[in-house]
Amino acid sequence: MKTWALQDAKAQLSELIETAEKTPQCISKRGRKAVVVLSIKEYQKLMHTNLPLGTFLQNSPLADMEVEFERNPSPVRRVKL
């Protein structure tokens, strides 16, 4: 990912946008990375992955995997209230 200084990004906005349509671009402000510019297609992919946890787990390729849990046999700690 290429990093653009803010002043360069302003001066070459068209080039920045064309490049960001292919691969995300970073813009720095005062020497620190500030934002990432990405294509609308990539943005929409990121936004559509916001599934409820249950749905995400059901659609996981590991959904049919069996998991065995072992209970820790150590005694419970006493807590002063």
C-alpha positions in Angstrom: 0.0 0.0 0.0 1.4 3.3 -1.1 1.4 6.2 1.4 0.7 9.7 0.2 1.6 12.9 2.1 -1.6 15.0 2.5 -0.3 17.8 0.3 0.6 15.3 -2.5 -2.8 13.7 -2.2 -4.5 17.1 -2.6 -2.3 18.0 -5.6 -2.7 14.6 -7.3 -6.3 13.7 -6.3 -7.2 12.2 -9.7 -4.2 9.9 -9.7 -4.8 8.9 -6.0 -8.4 7.9 -6.9 -7.4 6.0 -10.0 -4.8 4.1 -8.0 -7.2 3.5 -5.1 -9.7 1.8 -7.4 -7.1 -0.9 -7.9 -5.5 -1.1 -4.5 -6.0 0.8 -1.2 -4.0 3.9 -0.6 -2.9 5.5 2.6 -2.8 9.3 3.3 -0.5 10.6 6.0 -0.9 13.9 7.9 2.1 15.4 9.6 4.1 12.2 9.0 1.5 9.9 10.7 -0.8 7.6 8.8 -4.3 9.1 9.0 -6.7 7.5 6.5 -7.0 4.8 3.9 -8.7 5.4 0.5 -10.2 2.4 -1.1 -12.5 1.6 -4.0 -16.3 1.5 -3.4 -16.2 -2.2 -4.3 -13.7 -3.0 -1.5 -15.7 -0.8 0.9 -18.9 -2.6 0.2 -17.2 -5.9 0.7 -16.1 -4.8 4.1 -19.5 -3.4 5.1 -21.4 -6.6 4.0 -19.3 -8.8 6.3 -21.1 -7.3 9.3 -23.2 -10.4 9.9 -24.7 -11.3 13.3 -22.3 -13.6 15.1 -24.6 -16.6 14.9 -25.0 -16.3 11.1 -21.2 -15.8 10.7 -20.5 -19.0 12.7 -23.1 -21.0 10.8 -21.6 -20.0 7.5 -18.1 -20.7 8.6 -16.2 -23.5 6.9 -15.5 -24.9 10.4 -19.3 -25.1 11.3 -19.3 -28.9 11.1 -16.2 -29.3 13.2 -16.7 -31.0 16.5 -15.1 -29.3 19.5 -14.5 -31.0 22.9 -14.4 -28.9 26.0 -12.7 -30.0 29.2 -13.8 -28.6 32.5 -11.1 -27.4 34.8 -11.3 -29.6 37.9 -9.7 -27.0 40.2 -11.8 -25.6 43.0 -13.6 -22.3 42.7 -11.9 -19.3 44.3 -13.5 -17.6 47.2 -14.2 -14.0 46.7 -14.8 -11.5 49.5 -17.8 -9.3 48.9 
